[in-house]
Amino acid sequence: MNPKIDQLTHEANEALGRLRTERARLDEVAQIKSQRQFLDSILQTIKNNPHQPVSPGLTNAAHYTTNAIMWLGIALKELNEANPYPESKNPASPVIEPTADALKL
């Protein structure tokens, strides 16, 4: 066997593995963002419930749906997604970033 060809084959296989891993990560990111948007649409339905006064059950449903959206945001962070609020750690910044993923929350 040719050592040069073996080395190039090994490097190509490693690069292909990295590409597959990155593609899987991007697919997961897209799925999580879609889930956040879906949950936000459910949250808007809960918040716009015409029944007044709002029951404790509806209040809890809104609270826990908001928590689910937040935890999916943490999952995005764990997948090394960029922080959608880069100025959030700077208390002196007057910048208010728009809500990530076009959520209404």
KABELCOR-V117886 format. One record per residue. N is the residue number from 1. RES is the residue in one letter. SS is DSSP state (hx for helix, st for strand, lp for the rest). Layout:
N,RES,SS
N,RES,SS
This chain:
1,M,lp
2,N,lp
3,P,hx
4,K,hx
5,I,hx
6,D,hx
7,Q,hx
8,L,hx
9,T,hx
10,H,hx
11,E,hx
12,A,hx
13,N,hx
14,E,hx
15,A,hx
16,L,hx
17,G,hx
18,R,hx
19,L,hx
20,R,hx
21,T,hx
22,E,hx
23,R,hx
24,A,hx
25,R,hx
26,L,hx
27,D,hx
28,E,hx
29,V,hx
30,A,hx
31,Q,hx
32,I,hx
33,K,hx
34,S,hx
35,Q,hx
36,R,hx
37,Q,hx
38,F,hx
39,L,hx
40,D,hx
41,S,hx
42,I,hx
43,L,hx
44,Q,hx
45,T,hx
46,I,hx
47,K,hx
48,N,lp
49,N,lp
50,P,lp
51,H,lp
52,Q,lp
53,P,lp
54,V,lp
55,S,lp
56,P,hx
57,G,hx
58,L,hx
59,T,hx
60,N,hx
61,A,hx
62,A,hx
63,H,hx
64,Y,hx
65,T,hx
66,T,hx
67,N,hx
68,A,hx
69,I,hx
70,M,hx
71,W,hx
72,L,hx
73,G,hx
74,I,hx
75,A,hx
76,L,hx
77,K,hx
78,E,hx
79,L,lp
80,N,lp
81,E,lp
82,A,lp
83,N,lp
84,P,lp
85,Y,lp
86,P,hx
87,E,hx
88,S,hx
89,K,hx
90,N,lp
91,P,lp
92,A,lp
93,S,lp
94,P,lp
95,V,lp
96,I,lp
97,E,lp
98,P,lp
99,T,lp
100,A,hx
101,D,hx
102,A,hx
103,L,lp
104,K,lp
105,L,lp
